[in-house]
């Protein structure tokens, strides 16, 4: 899991009630109260072995009918809805800005969503949500990030709250480039840009950098694991 300010592709406006992930109180806050670290969620961690496909990123509110249609086509059920619901559930637990949503693939937390939030009180929180995104199973102060006090983290969190192209829209842009079908592995706001990593339905890995002000893709890389496997199995063609 990236420790820079990472935001997974999940906070669609349709799920979070049309609200922007507000960056209130980004400028301050204290970490002297351990009572504020205890969340109200409870329950058992669930297990899963596969990544959940983020196939629903939400639509822009700028009148882009094409993008709205694409989002509607991807909106029925599926793990995209679970990922978005996980963000909404976490925000209901801890008001603030979602800076990371990560689906745990292994370990004792496998199958859960790990959501990091920069709270309205100026502190960092880790909220763990069930696989279906409906239930908070753990909520606590993220002491690692809170003690770090990195100004870059706060700046990126502020950018996330103020960006014209939000998390959902950035993910929608990236998914549209892979025909709307892929598993989002991570989304992070790093150095003022959205960095998105995803695996397309054909198995290729993609990385996108997106301008949060314009929505333009400023960089793109592709790594075809399937071709790499074929090359390894086939050996050198020159022999």
N, C-alpha and C positions, 0 to 999 in steps of 0.2 A: 504494500500500500504506500503510495507516495505521501511523504510528509509535507511537501509543499502544499499550498492551498489547492486542494483537489475537489472537484465538483463533479459528481457523476451526473449522468444525463437523465435527470428524472423529474425535475421540478416543473412540469408542464402547467401552464396557466389554467388549463381546464380542470386539473385535479386540485390545485391549491386555491381554487375559487377565484381565479382571475387576478390574484394579487401578485405584485412584484415581491421578490425576496428582499425585504427591506433591510437596509444597513444602518438602522438606528443605533446610536451609541457606539459606533465603530471607533470613536476616538479614545475611549477610556474604559474604565471598569477596574475592579479589584479582584484578587483571588484569595482574600483572607477569610472567606466564609466557607467552611467545609460543608455546612448544612445545605448550601445551594447546589452541591454536587449530587445530591441524592435524587434520582428521578422517581416518577410515580409509576412507571411501567413495571410489569412483572410477567412471569411466565417462564417457560422452558425454551431453550434454544432448539431450533429444528434443524434437520439435516437435509442436504441435497448435494448432488455430485456435479451438477452442470451449471454453467453460467446461465443467467436468465436473459432472454433476448429483449432488448429495449426496442420495441417496434412502434412505440407511440410516444412521440416527442412533443405533441401539442402544436397549436397553430399560432402564427403571428397575429397581432392585433392591428397590423398596418394595412389591411385590405388586400392582402395577397391571396387571391382566390385559389391559385394553383397550390400554394403551400398548405392552405387550409384543407383543400381536397385531399392532398397527400396525407395529412395528419389524420383526417377522418377515415381514410382507407386503412390506417394502421391502428385504429382505436378500439377494436373489439377484443376485449379480454387480453390474455397473454401476459408475459412477464413485464412488458413495458408498463402496463397498468399497475402491476405490483411494485415496480421500481418507483413510479410516480407517487403511488399511494404511500410508499415508505417515506418519501420526503415529506409529504403532507402530514403523515402521522407523527414524524419526528418534530416538525414545526409546531404541531399542536401541543407537543410535550414541552418544547423549548423554543420560545419565540426568538427569531433572529434571522441570520443568513446561512443557508446551507452551503457549506464549502466542500463537502465530499459526500458522495453516496457510493458505497462499494459493496458488491455482492461477494460474500466470503465463499470461496470454493472448497476450502479444506480446513482441517483443524477442528477444534471443539465448537467453533462458531459456524461451521459450514452450513450454508443455506440461509443465513441471516443477512440482513442489510446493515452495514456499518455507516451511520450518518454522522458527520461532524458539522456542528453549528457554531457560528460566532454569535453569541447571544446578545440580545438587546441590552443586557446588563454589562456588556464588555468582557465577558468570559467565554472560554471555549468549552463546548460540551460534546460528548460522544453519546449518541443515542443508537441503541441496537434494536432493530425492528424485525418482526417475524417475516418469513419468506413471502407470505402473501401481502405484506405491507400494511397489515391491518392492526397489528398489536405491538406496542412497545414492550420489549422484554428486559431492557436494562437502560438506565440513563444515569450519567455521571459526569462530573467535571473532568475535562480532559487536561490533566495536570501537565502533561508533556508540552502541549501547545500553550497552555496558559502561563506556565513558568518561562517559556521561551521568550515571549514578548516581542517577537519578530515584527518590526514595522512593515516589512515586505508582505507578511501574511495579512496584516490589517489593511494595507493598501489594496491588495488583491481582493480582499473581502469587500471593501468599499466599491471597487470596480464592478464586482459581481452584482452588488445591489443597484448600482447606477447604470449598468450597461443597457443600451438600446436593444441589443441582441442578447436575450437572456439564455439561461442554460437550455431550456426546452427548444428554443429557436436554433441555437447553435447545433444541438444534436440533430434536429430536423434537417438542417443544411447538410450535415455530414452523412446522415442516412440517405438523403436524396441522391447523393453521389454514388451510393452502392445499391441503387434501386429500392431504397426504403426497407431493406431487409438485412439486419445485422445484429450482432451482440456487442453492445457498448461495454468496453472494459474499464475505461476511465475517462473522465472529463475534468480538466484542471484549468484554472485561470492562472497563467504563469507569465509574468512580465507583460501584463496588459493584453494578453491574447488567450483565446480559448484553445487549449490543446486537447484533442479528442483521439482516443485510440479505440478501434473497434475491429471486430472480425466479421467479414461479410458472409453471406450464406454459402458461398463457394469455398470458404476456408481461408481466403486471403486476409492478411492483416493490413489495416489502413491507419495512418496517422494524419490528422488534419490540424492546421492552425487557422483559426478564424478570427477576424477582426470584430471585437464586440461592438464597435460603433457602426460599422457598415454591413456586417455579415459576409464580407468577402473572404473567400478562402485564400490565404496568403502563402500557404505551403501545403504540400501533400506528398506522402510517401506510401509505398505499397510493398509488402513483403509476402510473397506467395510461398507458404510453407509446403504446399502440396508439390510444387515444382522442385523445391529443395529436396524433398523426400525422394522424388523420382530421380534426381541427379545422383543422390547418394546411393540409391539402389542400382542405378544403371552403370555407375563407374564412369571412367573417362571415355569420351567418344573417340579420342584419338588413338586408343590402343587397338 
